[in-house]
């Protein structure tokens, strides 16, 4: 059975989503934030842009997975959904951080060779 292409696609998708996931969880580590607040904080805190089309599906997936919990509020007449990291989300953050640190060391080693 040949699974190379689908396995490669899954790994590529995981690679592409793990950095935004890592950074979102890191932003939420110290404070709850609502969706647009996360999108706006991304370039300020990381120097990278985060498209809303990436952010909101990822936030929903993290909530569904139990990594985030939400609360709804109305502020200044606008409905907001606030996201807070859970214990499961913190474990995921530490796992992703370890993975990216290993990857960074490997890339640095290759570049310095």
PyMOL CGO cylinders between C-alpha atoms (Angstrom):
from pymol import cmd
from pymol.cgo import CYLINDER

trace = [
    CYLINDER, 0.00, 0.00, 0.00, 1.43, 3.37, -1.06, 0.3, 1, 1, 1, 1, 1, 1,
    CYLINDER, 1.43, 3.37, -1.06, 0.75, 6.13, 1.43, 0.3, 1, 1, 1, 1, 1, 1,
    CYLINDER, 0.75, 6.13, 1.43, 3.67, 8.42, 0.60, 0.3, 1, 1, 1, 1, 1, 1,
    CYLINDER, 3.67, 8.42, 0.60, 1.73, 11.27, -0.92, 0.3, 1, 1, 1, 1, 1, 1,
    CYLINDER, 1.73, 11.27, -0.92, -1.00, 11.47, 1.71, 0.3, 1, 1, 1, 1, 1, 1,
    CYLINDER, -1.00, 11.47, 1.71, 1.52, 11.03, 4.52, 0.3, 1, 1, 1, 1, 1, 1,
    CYLINDER, 1.52, 11.03, 4.52, 3.70, 13.78, 3.04, 0.3, 1, 1, 1, 1, 1, 1,
    CYLINDER, 3.70, 13.78, 3.04, 0.65, 16.03, 2.63, 0.3, 1, 1, 1, 1, 1, 1,
    CYLINDER, 0.65, 16.03, 2.63, -0.35, 15.43, 6.26, 0.3, 1, 1, 1, 1, 1, 1,
    CYLINDER, -0.35, 15.43, 6.26, 3.17, 16.15, 7.51, 0.3, 1, 1, 1, 1, 1, 1,
    CYLINDER, 3.17, 16.15, 7.51, 3.37, 19.28, 5.36, 0.3, 1, 1, 1, 1, 1, 1,
    CYLINDER, 3.37, 19.28, 5.36, -0.01, 20.49, 6.65, 0.3, 1, 1, 1, 1, 1, 1,
    CYLINDER, -0.01, 20.49, 6.65, 1.08, 19.80, 10.24, 0.3, 1, 1, 1, 1, 1, 1,
    CYLINDER, 1.08, 19.80, 10.24, 4.33, 21.67, 9.65, 0.3, 1, 1, 1, 1, 1, 1,
    CYLINDER, 4.33, 21.67, 9.65, 2.52, 24.70, 8.22, 0.3, 1, 1, 1, 1, 1, 1,
    CYLINDER, 2.52, 24.70, 8.22, -0.05, 24.87, 11.04, 0.3, 1, 1, 1, 1, 1, 1,
    CYLINDER, -0.05, 24.87, 11.04, 2.27, 24.15, 13.96, 0.3, 1, 1, 1, 1, 1, 1,
    CYLINDER, 2.27, 24.15, 13.96, 4.00, 27.55, 13.86, 0.3, 1, 1, 1, 1, 1, 1,
    CYLINDER, 4.00, 27.55, 13.86, 0.76, 29.57, 13.97, 0.3, 1, 1, 1, 1, 1, 1,
    CYLINDER, 0.76, 29.57, 13.97, -0.54, 27.16, 16.62, 0.3, 1, 1, 1, 1, 1, 1,
    CYLINDER, -0.54, 27.16, 16.62, 2.61, 27.58, 18.70, 0.3, 1, 1, 1, 1, 1, 1,
    CYLINDER, 2.61, 27.58, 18.70, 2.49, 31.37, 18.46, 0.3, 1, 1, 1, 1, 1, 1,
    CYLINDER, 2.49, 31.37, 18.46, -1.24, 31.61, 19.24, 0.3, 1, 1, 1, 1, 1, 1,
    CYLINDER, -1.24, 31.61, 19.24, -0.83, 29.41, 22.30, 0.3, 1, 1, 1, 1, 1, 1,
    CYLINDER, -0.83, 29.41, 22.30, 2.17, 31.50, 23.39, 0.3, 1, 1, 1, 1, 1, 1,
    CYLINDER, 2.17, 31.50, 23.39, 0.17, 34.73, 23.02, 0.3, 1, 1, 1, 1, 1, 1,
    CYLINDER, 0.17, 34.73, 23.02, -2.58, 33.24, 25.16, 0.3, 1, 1, 1, 1, 1, 1,
    CYLINDER, -2.58, 33.24, 25.16, -0.23, 31.86, 27.80, 0.3, 1, 1, 1, 1, 1, 1,
    CYLINDER, -0.23, 31.86, 27.80, -0.38, 35.00, 29.96, 0.3, 1, 1, 1, 1, 1, 1,
    CYLINDER, -0.38, 35.00, 29.96, -3.74, 36.54, 29.07, 0.3, 1, 1, 1, 1, 1, 1,
    CYLINDER, -3.74, 36.54, 29.07, -7.05, 35.84, 27.41, 0.3, 1, 1, 1, 1, 1, 1,
    CYLINDER, -7.05, 35.84, 27.41, -7.64, 37.57, 24.09, 0.3, 1, 1, 1, 1, 1, 1,
    CYLINDER, -7.64, 37.57, 24.09, -10.41, 37.77, 21.54, 0.3, 1, 1, 1, 1, 1, 1,
    CYLINDER, -10.41, 37.77, 21.54, -9.91, 36.68, 17.94, 0.3, 1, 1, 1, 1, 1, 1,
    CYLINDER, -9.91, 36.68, 17.94, -9.16, 39.98, 16.25, 0.3, 1, 1, 1, 1, 1, 1,
    CYLINDER, -9.16, 39.98, 16.25, -6.93, 40.96, 19.17, 0.3, 1, 1, 1, 1, 1, 1,
    CYLINDER, -6.93, 40.96, 19.17, -4.84, 37.84, 18.48, 0.3, 1, 1, 1, 1, 1, 1,
    CYLINDER, -4.84, 37.84, 18.48, -4.64, 38.65, 14.76, 0.3, 1, 1, 1, 1, 1, 1,
    CYLINDER, -4.64, 38.65, 14.76, -3.59, 42.24, 15.55, 0.3, 1, 1, 1, 1, 1, 1,
    CYLINDER, -3.59, 42.24, 15.55, -1.02, 41.16, 18.15, 0.3, 1, 1, 1, 1, 1, 1,
    CYLINDER, -1.02, 41.16, 18.15, 0.66, 38.72, 15.80, 0.3, 1, 1, 1, 1, 1, 1,
    CYLINDER, 0.66, 38.72, 15.80, 2.69, 41.19, 13.70, 0.3, 1, 1, 1, 1, 1, 1,
    CYLINDER, 2.69, 41.19, 13.70, 3.44, 43.36, 16.72, 0.3, 1, 1, 1, 1, 1, 1,
    CYLINDER, 3.44, 43.36, 16.72, 4.78, 40.45, 18.77, 0.3, 1, 1, 1, 1, 1, 1,
    CYLINDER, 4.78, 40.45, 18.77, 6.31, 38.26, 16.05, 0.3, 1, 1, 1, 1, 1, 1,
    CYLINDER, 6.31, 38.26, 16.05, 6.94, 40.40, 12.98, 0.3, 1, 1, 1, 1, 1, 1,
    CYLINDER, 6.94, 40.40, 12.98, 4.75, 37.93, 11.05, 0.3, 1, 1, 1, 1, 1, 1,
    CYLINDER, 4.75, 37.93, 11.05, 1.28, 38.45, 9.65, 0.3, 1, 1, 1, 1, 1, 1,
    CYLINDER, 1.28, 38.45, 9.65, -1.54, 36.06, 10.55, 0.3, 1, 1, 1, 1, 1, 1,
    CYLINDER, -1.54, 36.06, 10.55, -4.46, 35.97, 8.14, 0.3, 1, 1, 1, 1, 1, 1,
    CYLINDER, -4.46, 35.97, 8.14, -7.91, 35.80, 9.68, 0.3, 1, 1, 1, 1, 1, 1,
    CYLINDER, -7.91, 35.80, 9.68, -8.58, 32.85, 7.37, 0.3, 1, 1, 1, 1, 1, 1,
    CYLINDER, -8.58, 32.85, 7.37, -5.83, 30.97, 9.19, 0.3, 1, 1, 1, 1, 1, 1,
    CYLINDER, -5.83, 30.97, 9.19, -6.45, 32.30, 12.71, 0.3, 1, 1, 1, 1, 1, 1,
    CYLINDER, -6.45, 32.30, 12.71, -10.15, 31.60, 13.17, 0.3, 1, 1, 1, 1, 1, 1,
    CYLINDER, -10.15, 31.60, 13.17, -10.19, 28.00, 11.90, 0.3, 1, 1, 1, 1, 1, 1,
    CYLINDER, -10.19, 28.00, 11.90, -7.15, 27.29, 14.06, 0.3, 1, 1, 1, 1, 1, 1,
    CYLINDER, -7.15, 27.29, 14.06, -8.77, 28.89, 17.12, 0.3, 1, 1, 1, 1, 1, 1,
    CYLINDER, -8.77, 28.89, 17.12, -11.91, 26.80, 16.57, 0.3, 1, 1, 1, 1, 1, 1,
    CYLINDER, -11.91, 26.80, 16.57, -9.83, 23.62, 16.15, 0.3, 1, 1, 1, 1, 1, 1,
    CYLINDER, -9.83, 23.62, 16.15, -7.85, 24.36, 19.32, 0.3, 1, 1, 1, 1, 1, 1,
    CYLINDER, -7.85, 24.36, 19.32, -11.09, 24.93, 21.22, 0.3, 1, 1, 1, 1, 1, 1,
    CYLINDER, -11.09, 24.93, 21.22, -12.59, 21.71, 19.86, 0.3, 1, 1, 1, 1, 1, 1,
    CYLINDER, -12.59, 21.71, 19.86, -9.42, 19.85, 20.89, 0.3, 1, 1, 1, 1, 1, 1,
    CYLINDER, -9.42, 19.85, 20.89, -9.64, 21.24, 24.43, 0.3, 1, 1, 1, 1, 1, 1,
    CYLINDER, -9.64, 21.24, 24.43, -6.48, 23.36, 24.17, 0.3, 1, 1, 1, 1, 1, 1,
    CYLINDER, -6.48, 23.36, 24.17, -8.53, 26.56, 24.51, 0.3, 1, 1, 1, 1, 1, 1,
    CYLINDER, -8.53, 26.56, 24.51, -11.73, 27.50, 26.25, 0.3, 1, 1, 1, 1, 1, 1,
    CYLINDER, -11.73, 27.50, 26.25, -13.93, 30.42, 25.33, 0.3, 1, 1, 1, 1, 1, 1,
    CYLINDER, -13.93, 30.42, 25.33, -16.22, 32.92, 26.93, 0.3, 1, 1, 1, 1, 1, 1,
    CYLINDER, -16.22, 32.92, 26.93, -18.57, 35.28, 25.16, 0.3, 1, 1, 1, 1, 1, 1,
    CYLINDER, -18.57, 35.28, 25.16, -18.95, 38.93, 26.09, 0.3, 1, 1, 1, 1, 1, 1,
    CYLINDER, -18.95, 38.93, 26.09, -20.33, 42.13, 24.64, 0.3, 1, 1, 1, 1, 1, 1,
    CYLINDER, -20.33, 42.13, 24.64, -18.00, 45.11, 24.85, 0.3, 1, 1, 1, 1, 1, 1,
    CYLINDER, -18.00, 45.11, 24.85, -18.81, 48.53, 23.48, 0.3, 1, 1, 1, 1, 1, 1,
    CYLINDER, -18.81, 48.53, 23.48, -21.83, 46.96, 21.80, 0.3, 1, 1, 1, 1, 1, 1,
    CYLINDER, -21.83, 46.96, 21.80, -19.73, 44.36, 19.96, 0.3, 1, 1, 1, 1, 1, 1,
    CYLINDER, -19.73, 44.36, 19.96, -19.88, 40.64, 20.64, 0.3, 1, 1, 1, 1, 1, 1,
    CYLINDER, -19.88, 40.64, 20.64, -16.51, 39.10, 21.39, 0.3, 1, 1, 1, 1, 1, 1,
    CYLINDER, -16.51, 39.10, 21.39, -15.31, 35.55, 21.93, 0.3, 1, 1, 1, 1, 1, 1,
    CYLINDER, -15.31, 35.55, 21.93, -12.40, 35.47, 24.36, 0.3, 1, 1, 1, 1, 1, 1,
    CYLINDER, -12.40, 35.47, 24.36, -9.93, 32.59, 24.22, 0.3, 1, 1, 1, 1, 1, 1,
    CYLINDER, -9.93, 32.59, 24.22, -8.05, 31.23, 27.23, 0.3, 1, 1, 1, 1, 1, 1,
    CYLINDER, -8.05, 31.23, 27.23, -5.42, 28.51, 27.20, 0.3, 1, 1, 1, 1, 1, 1,
    CYLINDER, -5.42, 28.51, 27.20, -6.22, 25.34, 29.17, 0.3, 1, 1, 1, 1, 1, 1,
    CYLINDER, -6.22, 25.34, 29.17, -3.90, 22.86, 30.89, 0.3, 1, 1, 1, 1, 1, 1,
    CYLINDER, -3.90, 22.86, 30.89, -4.11, 20.74, 27.74, 0.3, 1, 1, 1, 1, 1, 1,
    CYLINDER, -4.11, 20.74, 27.74, -3.17, 23.81, 25.69, 0.3, 1, 1, 1, 1, 1, 1,
    CYLINDER, -3.17, 23.81, 25.69, -0.16, 24.48, 27.93, 0.3, 1, 1, 1, 1, 1, 1,
    CYLINDER, -0.16, 24.48, 27.93, 1.04, 20.90, 27.42, 0.3, 1, 1, 1, 1, 1, 1,
    CYLINDER, 1.04, 20.90, 27.42, 0.61, 21.39, 23.67, 0.3, 1, 1, 1, 1, 1, 1,
    CYLINDER, 0.61, 21.39, 23.67, 2.51, 24.70, 23.84, 0.3, 1, 1, 1, 1, 1, 1,
    CYLINDER, 2.51, 24.70, 23.84, 5.44, 23.02, 25.61, 0.3, 1, 1, 1, 1, 1, 1,
    CYLINDER, 5.44, 23.02, 25.61, 5.42, 20.14, 23.11, 0.3, 1, 1, 1, 1, 1, 1,
    CYLINDER, 5.42, 20.14, 23.11, 5.41, 22.52, 20.12, 0.3, 1, 1, 1, 1, 1, 1,
    CYLINDER, 5.41, 22.52, 20.12, 8.11, 24.67, 21.72, 0.3, 1, 1, 1, 1, 1, 1,
    CYLINDER, 8.11, 24.67, 21.72, 10.35, 21.62, 22.16, 0.3, 1, 1, 1, 1, 1, 1,
    CYLINDER, 10.35, 21.62, 22.16, 9.73, 20.56, 18.54, 0.3, 1, 1, 1, 1, 1, 1,
    CYLINDER, 9.73, 20.56, 18.54, 10.55, 24.01, 17.15, 0.3, 1, 1, 1, 1, 1, 1,
    CYLINDER, 10.55, 24.01, 17.15, 13.66, 24.30, 19.33, 0.3, 1, 1, 1, 1, 1, 1,
    CYLINDER, 13.66, 24.30, 19.33, 14.90, 20.94, 17.99, 0.3, 1, 1, 1, 1, 1, 1,
    CYLINDER, 14.90, 20.94, 17.99, 14.12, 22.02, 14.43, 0.3, 1, 1, 1, 1, 1, 1,
    CYLINDER, 14.12, 22.02, 14.43, 15.89, 25.34, 14.93, 0.3, 1, 1, 1, 1, 1, 1,
    CYLINDER, 15.89, 25.34, 14.93, 19.00, 23.62, 16.29, 0.3, 1, 1, 1, 1, 1, 1,
    CYLINDER, 19.00, 23.62, 16.29, 19.03, 21.23, 13.32, 0.3, 1, 1, 1, 1, 1, 1,
    CYLINDER, 19.03, 21.23, 13.32, 18.70, 24.06, 10.80, 0.3, 1, 1, 1, 1, 1, 1,
    CYLINDER, 18.70, 24.06, 10.80, 21.38, 26.12, 12.59, 0.3, 1, 1, 1, 1, 1, 1,
    CYLINDER, 21.38, 26.12, 12.59, 23.72, 23.12, 12.57, 0.3, 1, 1, 1, 1, 1, 1,
    CYLINDER, 23.72, 23.12, 12.57, 23.19, 22.64, 8.84, 0.3, 1, 1, 1, 1, 1, 1,
    CYLINDER, 23.19, 22.64, 8.84, 23.64, 26.35, 8.06, 0.3, 1, 1, 1, 1, 1, 1,
    CYLINDER, 23.64, 26.35, 8.06, 26.85, 26.55, 10.08, 0.3, 1, 1, 1, 1, 1, 1,
    CYLINDER, 26.85, 26.55, 10.08, 28.34, 23.50, 8.33, 0.3, 1, 1, 1, 1, 1, 1,
]
cmd.load_cgo(trace, "trace")
